[in-house]
Structures are given as structure tokens and as C-alpha cells.
Amino acid sequence: MSETSTQAASELPEFNSFAEFYPYYLSEHSNDTSRRLHYVGSSLVLLTLAWALLSQNFWWLLALPLLGYGFAWVGHFFFEKNKPATFKYPLYSFMGDWVMLRDALTGRIRF
């Protein structure tokens, strides 16, 4: 395989909307452990955000990216063995995290 075709295979497809992106996002989260790590990170983000607001100690907000992305990236690098779409589609990936959590909590996808 040539270098050009190797690079093309590793490129993410182009998406024009979140509706187009979300099925791809779910396919990149097929490993149960990886998905659950995403849920843990997202839940900790919500709890930490609530704590920061209730305690009015806004230094806690600095932990949000570490909590959210830390758990997710462990899932990608060690369980999915893929590169997070965050690097090319940061907004869609951020939205995907929350939609996937909602879908898991409402039973639309496997927890």
C-alpha cells in the first residue's frame, strides 16, 4: 500500500452535519468498556460542574477537560485502539458524547 493510500485510509470522512456524523461516532465507540469510560467522564464532568457552581469554587472548572477527555481518550487508545474524532471534529465529538450518554440512559443504545 502506498503512503498516499495509507494516509487516505486513516483520514476521517467528511461530514456536513451532526446527523451525518453521529452514526460514524457510534461506530467508533463499539467497545463496551470504552463507551462506559466515556459515560464515567461525562458524569464526572456534570458532577464537578454542579459542585463548582454550588460551592462557588470555580477552580474546579479547570478539571472539566481532564475528566471529560481523560476517560474518553483512555477508552479510545487502550480499548477501541482508534484515534478520537475530537481532533478533526471537536464540536461534533463533544455533542456526540452527550447524545451517546442520553441514548444510553434512555435505552436507545446498549449501556
N, CA, C and O atoms as a GROMACS GRO file, in nm:
protein
  444
    1MET      N    1   0.085  -0.118   0.000
    1MET     CA    2   0.000   0.000   0.000
    1MET      C    3   0.089   0.124   0.000
    1MET      O    4   0.183   0.132   0.079
    2SER      N    5   0.061   0.217  -0.086
    2SER     CA    6   0.145   0.337  -0.094
    2SER      C    7   0.116   0.429   0.023
    2SER      O    8   0.016   0.415   0.093
    3GLU      N    9   0.208   0.524   0.043
    3GLU     CA   10   0.193   0.619   0.154
    3GLU      C   11   0.066   0.702   0.137
    3GLU      O   12  -0.003   0.731   0.235
    4THR      N   13   0.036   0.741   0.013
    4THR     CA   14  -0.083   0.822  -0.013
    4THR      C   15  -0.210   0.746   0.022
    4THR      O   16  -0.300   0.802   0.084
    5SER      N   17  -0.219   0.618  -0.017
    5SER     CA   18  -0.340   0.542   0.014
    5SER      C   19  -0.349   0.509   0.162
    5SER      O   20  -0.459   0.497   0.216
    6THR      N   21  -0.234   0.495   0.230
    6THR     CA   22  -0.234   0.474   0.375
    6THR      C   23  -0.287   0.598   0.446
    6THR      O   24  -0.367   0.587   0.539
    7GLN      N   25  -0.243   0.715   0.402
    7GLN     CA   26  -0.291   0.840   0.461
    7GLN      C   27  -0.440   0.856   0.436
    7GLN      O   28  -0.514   0.897   0.525
    8ALA      N   29  -0.485   0.824   0.315
    8ALA     CA   30  -0.627   0.838   0.282
    8ALA      C   31  -0.712   0.745   0.368
    8ALA      O   32  -0.821   0.783   0.410
    9ALA      N   33  -0.662   0.623   0.394
    9ALA     CA   34  -0.738   0.528   0.475
    9ALA      C   35  -0.750   0.574   0.619
    9ALA      O   36  -0.848   0.542   0.687
   10SER      N   37  -0.651   0.651   0.667
   10SER     CA   38  -0.655   0.694   0.806
   10SER      C   39  -0.731   0.825   0.824
   10SER      O   40  -0.758   0.866   0.937
   11GLU      N   41  -0.768   0.892   0.715
   11GLU     CA   42  -0.842   1.017   0.722
   11GLU      C   43  -0.986   0.990   0.761
   11GLU      O   44  -1.044   0.889   0.723
   12LEU      N   45  -1.042   1.082   0.836
   12LEU     CA   46  -1.185   1.072   0.868
   12LEU      C   47  -1.268   1.116   0.748
   12LEU      O   48  -1.226   1.204   0.673
   13PRO      N   49  -1.383   1.055   0.729
   13PRO     CA   50  -1.471   1.102   0.622
   13PRO      C   51  -1.516   1.246   0.651
   13PRO      O   52  -1.506   1.294   0.764
   14GLU      N   53  -1.564   1.312   0.550
   14GLU     CA   54  -1.617   1.447   0.566
   14GLU      C   55  -1.764   1.439   0.606
   14GLU      O   56  -1.839   1.358   0.552
   15PHE      N   57  -1.804   1.523   0.701
   15PHE     CA   58  -1.943   1.527   0.747
   15PHE      C   59  -1.993   1.669   0.735
   15PHE      O   60  -1.922   1.764   0.768
   16ASN      N   61  -2.116   1.684   0.689
   16ASN     CA   62  -2.176   1.816   0.672
   16ASN      C   63  -2.274   1.851   0.782
   16ASN      O   64  -2.322   1.964   0.790
   17SER      N   65  -2.305   1.753   0.868
   17SER     CA   66  -2.400   1.778   0.976
   17SER      C   67  -2.374   1.678   1.089
   17SER      O   68  -2.309   1.576   1.070
   18PHE      N   69  -2.427   1.711   1.205
   18PHE     CA   70  -2.414   1.617   1.316
   18PHE      C   71  -2.492   1.488   1.287
   18PHE      O   72  -2.449   1.380   1.327
   19ALA      N   73  -2.605   1.499   1.219
   19ALA     CA   74  -2.684   1.380   1.184
   19ALA      C   75  -2.603   1.284   1.098
   19ALA      O   76  -2.617   1.163   1.112
   20GLU      N   77  -2.520   1.336   1.010
   20GLU     CA   78  -2.431   1.251   0.931
   20GLU      C   79  -2.318   1.193   1.016
   20GLU      O   80  -2.276   1.079   0.996
   21PHE      N   81  -2.270   1.271   1.110
   21PHE     CA   82  -2.154   1.233   1.192
   21PHE      C   83  -2.189   1.128   1.297
   21PHE      O   84  -2.108   1.038   1.322
   22TYR      N   85  -2.306   1.136   1.358
   22TYR     CA   86  -2.337   1.053   1.475
   22TYR      C   87  -2.329   0.902   1.448
   22TYR      O   88  -2.275   0.831   1.533
   23PRO      N   89  -2.379   0.849   1.337
   23PRO     CA   90  -2.359   0.705   1.313
   23PRO      C   91  -2.210   0.666   1.309
   23PRO      O   92  -2.172   0.561   1.360
   24TYR      N   93  -2.128   0.751   1.248
   24TYR     CA   94  -1.984   0.726   1.248
   24TYR      C   95  -1.930   0.729   1.391
   24TYR      O   96  -1.850   0.644   1.430
   25TYR      N   97  -1.973   0.828   1.468
   25TYR     CA   98  -1.930   0.842   1.608
   25TYR      C   99  -1.962   0.714   1.686
   25TYR      O  100  -1.877   0.664   1.759
   26LEU      N  101  -2.083   0.662   1.670
   26LEU     CA  102  -2.120   0.539   1.739
   26LEU      C  103  -2.035   0.421   1.695
   26LEU      O  104  -2.000   0.335   1.776
   27SER      N  105  -2.001   0.415   1.566
   27SER     CA  106  -1.917   0.305   1.518
   27SER      C  107  -1.777   0.310   1.578
   27SER      O  108  -1.711   0.207   1.591
   28GLU      N  109  -1.732   0.429   1.615
   28GLU     CA  110  -1.602   0.446   1.678
   28GLU      C  111  -1.606   0.420   1.828
   28GLU      O  112  -1.505   0.431   1.897
   29HIS      N  113  -1.725   0.385   1.880
   29HIS     CA  114  -1.745   0.357   2.022
   29HIS      C  115  -1.815   0.222   2.039
   29HIS      O  116  -1.910   0.209   2.116
   30SER      N  117  -1.768   0.122   1.966
   30SER     CA  118  -1.833  -0.009   1.970
   30SER      C  119  -1.788  -0.093   2.090
   30SER      O  120  -1.858  -0.187   2.128
   31ASN      N  121  -1.676  -0.060   2.150
   31ASN     CA  122  -1.626  -0.134   2.265
   31ASN      C  123  -1.700  -0.090   2.391
   31ASN      O  124  -1.706   0.029   2.422
   32ASP      N  125  -1.758  -0.187   2.463
   32ASP     CA  126  -1.837  -0.154   2.582
   32ASP      C  127  -1.756  -0.078   2.687
   32ASP      O  128  -1.806   0.018   2.745
   33THR      N  129  -1.634  -0.121   2.711
   33THR     CA  130  -1.551  -0.055   2.813
   33THR      C  131  -1.521   0.089   2.774
   33THR      O  132  -1.527   0.179   2.857
   34SER      N  133  -1.490   0.109   2.649
   34SER     CA  134  -1.462   0.245   2.601
   34SER      C  135  -1.584   0.335   2.619
   34SER      O  136  -1.573   0.447   2.668
   35ARG      N  137  -1.701   0.284   2.578
   35ARG     CA  138  -1.824   0.363   2.593
   35ARG      C  139  -1.850   0.395   2.740
   35ARG      O  140  -1.887   0.507   2.773
   36ARG      N  141  -1.831   0.297   2.826
   36ARG     CA  142  -1.856   0.319   2.969
   36ARG      C  143  -1.757   0.420   3.027
   36ARG      O  144  -1.792   0.497   3.116
   37LEU      N  145  -1.634   0.419   2.979
   37LEU     CA  146  -1.538   0.521   3.024
   37LEU      C  147  -1.585   0.660   2.981
   37LEU      O  148  -1.569   0.757   3.055
   38HIS      N  149  -1.642   0.670   2.863
   38HIS     CA  150  -1.700   0.798   2.819
   38HIS      C  151  -1.812   0.841   2.915
   38HIS      O  152  -1.821   0.958   2.953
   39TYR      N  153  -1.896   0.745   2.953
   39TYR     CA  154  -2.007   0.778   3.043
   39TYR      C  155  -1.955   0.824   3.179
   39TYR      O  156  -2.009   0.918   3.237
   40VAL      N  157  -1.853   0.758   3.230
   40VAL     CA  158  -1.793   0.797   3.359
   40VAL      C  159  -1.740   0.939   3.348
   40VAL      O  160  -1.767   1.023   3.434
   41GLY      N  161  -1.663   0.966   3.243
   41GLY     CA  162  -1.606   1.100   3.226
   41GLY      C  163  -1.714   1.207   3.215
   41GLY      O  164  -1.705   1.312   3.280
   42SER      N  165  -1.816   1.181   3.134
   42SER     CA  166  -1.925   1.279   3.118
   42SER      C  167  -2.000   1.300   3.250
   42SER      O  168  -2.034   1.413   3.284
   43SER      N  169  -2.024   1.193   3.323
   43SER     CA  170  -2.094   1.205   3.452
   43SER      C  171  -2.010   1.284   3.552
   43SER      O  172  -2.064   1.367   3.626
   44LEU      N  173  -1.880   1.258   3.555
   44LEU     CA  174  -1.792   1.334   3.645
   44LEU      C  175  -1.787   1.481   3.606
   44LEU      O  176  -1.776   1.568   3.692
   45VAL      N  177  -1.794   1.509   3.477
   45VAL     CA  178  -1.799   1.649   3.432
   45VAL      C  179  -1.923   1.716   3.489
   45VAL      O  180  -1.915   1.827   3.542
   46LEU      N  181  -2.038   1.650   3.478
   46LEU     CA  182  -2.162   1.709   3.530
   46LEU      C  183  -2.157   1.729   3.681
   46LEU      O  184  -2.198   1.834   3.732
   47LEU      N  185  -2.106   1.629   3.753
   47LEU     CA  186  -2.095   1.641   3.899
   47LEU      C  187  -1.998   1.751   3.940
   47LEU      O  188  -2.026   1.828   4.032
   48THR      N  189  -1.886   1.759   3.871
   48THR     CA  190  -1.786   1.862   3.903
   48THR      C  191  -1.838   2.001   3.869
   48THR      O  192  -1.813   2.096   3.944
   49LEU      N  193  -1.908   2.013   3.759
   49LEU     CA  194  -1.969   2.141   3.722
   49LEU      C  195  -2.070   2.184   3.828
   49LEU      O  196  -2.071   2.300   3.870
   50ALA      N  197  -2.153   2.091   3.871
   50ALA     CA  198  -2.252   2.122   3.975
   50ALA      C  199  -2.182   2.163   4.105
   50ALA      O  200  -2.223   2.258   4.171
   51TRP      N  201  -2.076   2.090   4.141
   51TRP     CA  202  -2.002   2.122   4.263
   51TRP      C  203  -1.939   2.261   4.254
   51TRP      O  204  -1.943   2.338   4.350
   52ALA      N  205  -1.880   2.292   4.140
   52ALA     CA  206  -1.817   2.424   4.121
   52ALA      C  207  -1.920   2.535   4.136
   52ALA      O  208  -1.893   2.638   4.198
   53LEU      N  209  -2.038   2.514   4.079
   53LEU     CA  210  -2.142   2.617   4.088
   53LEU      C  211  -2.198   2.628   4.230
   53LEU      O  212  -2.220   2.739   4.279
   54LEU      N  213  -2.223   2.514   4.295
   54LEU     CA  214  -2.279   2.516   4.430
   54LEU      C  215  -2.181   2.572   4.533
   54LEU      O  216  -2.218   2.648   4.622
   55SER      N  217  -2.056   2.533   4.519
   55SER     CA  218  -1.954   2.578   4.616
   55SER      C  219  -1.899   2.716   4.581
   55SER      O  220  -1.831   2.779   4.662
   56GLN      N  221  -1.928   2.761   4.461
   56GLN     CA  222  -1.874   2.885   4.407
   56GLN      C  223  -1.721   2.886   4.409
   56GLN      O  224  -1.657   2.991   4.417
   57ASN      N  225  -1.665   2.766   4.400
   57ASN     CA  226  -1.521   2.749   4.386
   57ASN      C  227  -1.495   2.713   4.240
   57ASN      O  228  -1.494   2.596   4.203
   58PHE      N  229  -1.475   2.814   4.160
   58PHE     CA  230  -1.470   2.796   4.016
   58PHE      C  231  -1.338   2.738   3.967
   58PHE      O  232  -1.322   2.711   3.848
   59TRP      N  233  -1.244   2.719   4.056
   59TRP     CA  234  -1.120   2.650   4.020
   59TRP      C  235  -1.149   2.507   3.976
   59TRP      O  236  -1.072   2.449   3.898
   60TRP      N  237  -1.259   2.448   4.025
   60TRP     CA  238  -1.296   2.313   3.986
   60TRP      C  239  -1.323   2.302   3.835
   60TRP      O  240  -1.311   2.195   3.777
   61LEU      N  241  -1.359   2.414   3.773
   61LEU     CA  242  -1.387   2.412   3.629
   61LEU      C  243  -1.264   2.372   3.547
   61LEU      O  244  -1.277   2.321   3.436
   62LEU      N  245  -1.146   2.396   3.602
   62LEU     CA  246  -1.023   2.358   3.533
   62LEU      C  247  -1.011   2.207   3.517
   62LEU      O  248  -0.940   2.159   3.428
   63ALA      N  249  -1.079   2.131   3.600
   63ALA     CA  250  -1.073   1.985   3.594
   63ALA      C  251  -1.164   1.927   3.485
   63ALA      O  252  -1.150   1.810   3.449
   64LEU      N  253  -1.257   2.007   3.432
   64LEU     CA  254  -1.356   1.953   3.339
   64LEU      C  255  -1.294   1.889   3.214
   64LEU      O  256  -1.331   1.777   3.180
   65PRO      N  257  -1.201   1.956   3.146
   65PRO     CA  258  -1.143   1.890   3.028
   65PRO      C  259  -1.066   1.762   3.062
   65PRO      O  260  -1.073   1.664   2.988
   66LEU      N  261  -0.996   1.764   3.173
   66LEU     CA  262  -0.921   1.644   3.213
   66LEU      C  263  -1.016   1.528   3.240
   66LEU      O  264  -0.991   1.415   3.198
   67LEU      N  265  -1.124   1.555   3.311
   67LEU     CA  266  -1.221   1.449   3.341
   67LEU      C  267  -1.291   1.399   3.215
   67LEU      O  268  -1.299   1.278   3.192
   68GLY      N  269  -1.340   1.491   3.136
   68GLY     CA  270  -1.414   1.452   3.016
   68GLY      C  271  -1.328   1.382   2.914
   68GLY      O  272  -1.360   1.273   2.868
   69TYR      N  273  -1.218   1.444   2.878
   69TYR     CA  274  -1.132   1.386   2.774
   69TYR      C  275  -1.043   1.276   2.827
   69TYR      O  276  -1.012   1.182   2.753
   70GLY      N  277  -1.002   1.283   2.950
   70GLY     CA  278  -0.913   1.181   3.006
   70GLY      C  279  -0.973   1.042   2.999
   70GLY      O  280  -0.910   0.949   2.948
   71PHE      N  281  -1.093   1.027   3.050
   71PHE     CA  282  -1.159   0.897   3.047
   71PHE      C  283  -1.188   0.853   2.903
   71PHE      O  284  -1.168   0.737   2.868
   72ALA      N  285  -1.232   0.947   2.820
   72ALA     CA  286  -1.265   0.913   2.681
   72ALA      C  287  -1.141   0.867   2.605
   72ALA      O  288  -1.146   0.769   2.531
   73TRP      N  289  -1.031   0.937   2.623
   73TRP     CA  290  -0.910   0.903   2.548
   73TRP      C  291  -0.849   0.772   2.594
   73TRP      O  292  -0.790   0.700   2.514
   74VAL      N  293  -0.862   0.739   2.722
   74VAL     CA  294  -0.818   0.606   2.768
   74VAL      C  295  -0.900   0.501   2.694
   74VAL      O  296  -0.846   0.399   2.650
   75GLY      N  297  -1.030   0.524   2.681
   75GLY     CA  298  -1.115   0.431   2.609
   75GLY      C  299  -1.073   0.414   2.464
   75GLY      O  300  -1.069   0.303   2.412
   76HIS      N  301  -1.041   0.525   2.399
   76HIS     CA  302  -1.001   0.518   2.258
   76HIS      C  303  -0.865   0.450   2.241
   76HIS      O  304  -0.852   0.358   2.159
   77PHE      N  305  -0.766   0.493   2.315
   77PHE     CA  306  -0.630   0.446   2.292
   77PHE      C  307  -0.607   0.304   2.342
   77PHE      O  308  -0.529   0.230   2.281
   78PHE      N  309  -0.673   0.263   2.451
   78PHE     CA  310  -0.647   0.131   2.508
   78PHE      C  311  -0.752   0.025   2.477
   78PHE      O  312  -0.721  -0.094   2.480
   79PHE      N  313  -0.874   0.066   2.448
   79PHE     CA  314  -0.980  -0.032   2.424
   79PHE      C  315  -1.029  -0.031   2.280
   79PHE      O  316  -1.037  -0.136   2.217
   80GLU      N  317  -1.061   0.085   2.227
   80GLU     CA  318  -1.104   0.094   2.086
   80GLU      C  319  -0.983   0.081   1.993
   80GLU      O  320  -0.994   0.029   1.882
   81LYS      N  321  -0.868   0.130   2.041
   81LYS     CA  322  -0.746   0.135   1.960
   81LYS      C  323  -0.769   0.217   1.832
   81LYS      O  324  -0.732   0.177   1.722
   82ASN      N  325  -0.831   0.333   1.852
   82ASN     CA  326  -0.851   0.426   1.741
   82ASN      C  327  -0.822   0.568   1.787
   82ASN      O  328  -0.805   0.592   1.906
   83LYS      N  329  -0.817   0.659   1.695
   83LYS     CA  330  -0.788   0.799   1.725
   83LYS      C  331  -0.920   0.872   1.745
   83LYS      O  332  -1.009   0.863   1.660
   84PRO      N  333  -0.935   0.945   1.856
   84PRO     CA  334  -1.060   1.017   1.878
   84PRO      C  335  -1.091   1.115   1.765
   84PRO      O  336  -1.001   1.183   1.715
   85ALA      N  337  -1.216   1.123   1.726
   85ALA     CA  338  -1.258   1.217   1.622
   85ALA      C  339  -1.251   1.361   1.671
   85ALA      O  340  -1.269   1.455   1.593
   86THR      N  341  -1.226   1.380   1.800
   86THR     CA  342  -1.216   1.513   1.860
   86THR      C  343  -1.116   1.600   1.787
   86THR      O  344  -1.133   1.721   1.777
   87PHE      N  345  -1.011   1.538   1.736
   87PHE     CA  346  -0.904   1.616   1.673
   87PHE      C  347  -0.948   1.679   1.541
   87PHE      O  348  -0.897   1.786   1.505
   88LYS      N  349  -1.040   1.616   1.469
   88LYS     CA  350  -1.088   1.673   1.343
   88LYS      C  351  -1.226   1.737   1.357
   88LYS      O  352  -1.257   1.836   1.291
   89TYR      N  353  -1.309   1.679   1.443
   89TYR     CA  354  -1.447   1.727   1.460
   89TYR      C  355  -1.473   1.755   1.608
   89TYR      O  356  -1.550   1.682   1.671
   90PRO      N  357  -1.411   1.858   1.665
   90PRO     CA  358  -1.426   1.880   1.810
   90PRO      C  359  -1.570   1.908   1.854
   90PRO      O  360  -1.615   1.854   1.955
   91LEU      N  361  -1.643   1.989   1.780
   91LEU     CA  362  -1.781   2.021   1.821
   91LEU      C  363  -1.872   1.899   1.805
   91LEU      O  364  -1.948   1.867   1.897
   92TYR      N  365  -1.866   1.832   1.692
   92TYR     CA  366  -1.948   1.713   1.672
   92TYR      C  367  -1.914   1.604   1.773
   92TYR      O  368  -2.003   1.535   1.822
   93SER      N  369  -1.786   1.589   1.805
   93SER     CA  370  -1.747   1.487   1.904
   93SER      C  371  -1.799   1.522   2.042
   93SER      O  372  -1.847   1.435   2.115
   94PHE      N  373  -1.791   1.649   2.078
   94PHE     CA  374  -1.843   1.696   2.207
   94PHE      C  375  -1.994   1.669   2.214
   94PHE      O  376  -2.044   1.618   2.314
   95MET      N  377  -2.063   1.703   2.106
   95MET     CA  378  -2.207   1.678   2.101
   95MET      C  379  -2.235   1.528   2.107
   95MET      O  380  -2.330   1.484   2.173
   96GLY      N  381  -2.153   1.449   2.037
   96GLY     CA  382  -2.170   1.305   2.035
   96GLY      C  383  -2.160   1.242   2.173
   96GLY      O  384  -2.234   1.149   2.205
   97ASP      N  385  -2.068   1.294   2.256
   97ASP     CA  386  -2.054   1.242   2.392
   97ASP      C  387  -2.186   1.253   2.468
   97ASP      O  388  -2.228   1.159   2.535
   98TRP      N  389  -2.249   1.368   2.457
   98TRP     CA  390  -2.371   1.392   2.533
   98TRP      C  391  -2.490   1.319   2.474
   98TRP      O  392  -2.576   1.270   2.548
   99VAL      N  393  -2.498   1.312   2.342
   99VAL     CA  394  -2.608   1.238   2.279
   99VAL      C  395  -2.593   1.089   2.308
   99VAL      O  396  -2.693   1.021   2.334
  100MET      N  397  -2.469   1.037   2.304
  100MET     CA  398  -2.448   0.895   2.335
  100MET      C  399  -2.486   0.865   2.480
  100MET      O  400  -2.548   0.762   2.507
  101LEU      N  401  -2.452   0.954   2.574
  101LEU     CA  402  -2.490   0.935   2.713
  101LEU      C  403  -2.642   0.935   2.726
  101LEU      O  404  -2.699   0.849   2.793
  102ARG      N  405  -2.707   1.030   2.662
  102ARG     CA  406  -2.854   1.035   2.666
  102ARG      C  407  -2.913   0.908   2.607
  102ARG      O  408  -3.006   0.850   2.664
  103ASP      N  409  -2.860   0.864   2.493
  103ASP     CA  410  -2.913   0.744   2.430
  103ASP      C  411  -2.894   0.620   2.517
  103ASP      O  412  -2.978   0.531   2.517
  104ALA      N  413  -2.783   0.615   2.591
  104ALA     CA  414  -2.761   0.502   2.682
  104ALA      C  415  -2.859   0.508   2.800
  104ALA      O  416  -2.915   0.406   2.839
  105LEU      N  417  -2.878   0.626   2.855
  105LEU     CA  418  -2.967   0.641   2.971
  105LEU      C  419  -3.112   0.616   2.934
  105LEU      O  420  -3.191   0.575   3.019
  106THR      N  421  -3.150   0.642   2.808
  106THR     CA  422  -3.288   0.621   2.766
  106THR      C  423  -3.309   0.485   2.700
  106THR      O  424  -3.419   0.455   2.655
  107GLY      N  425  -3.203   0.403   2.693
  107GLY     CA  426  -3.215   0.269   2.640
  107GLY      C  427  -3.208   0.260   2.488
  107GLY      O  428  -3.234   0.153   2.432
  108ARG      N  429  -3.176   0.367   2.421
  108ARG     CA  430  -3.168   0.364   2.273
  108ARG      C  431  -3.044   0.289   2.226
  108ARG      O  432  -3.045   0.231   2.118
  109ILE      N  433  -2.938   0.290   2.306
  109ILE     CA  434  -2.818   0.212   2.275
  109ILE      C  435  -2.777   0.134   2.400
  109ILE      O  436  -2.816   0.169   2.512
  110ARG      N  437  -2.699   0.030   2.379
  110ARG     CA  438  -2.652  -0.055   2.490
  110ARG      C  439  -2.563   0.026   2.584
  110ARG      O  440  -2.474   0.098   2.540
  111PHE      N  441  -2.589   0.013   2.713
  111PHE     CA  442  -2.508   0.081   2.814
  111PHE      C  443  -2.378   0.006   2.828
  111PHE      O  444  -2.293   0.044   2.908
   0.00000   0.00000   0.00000
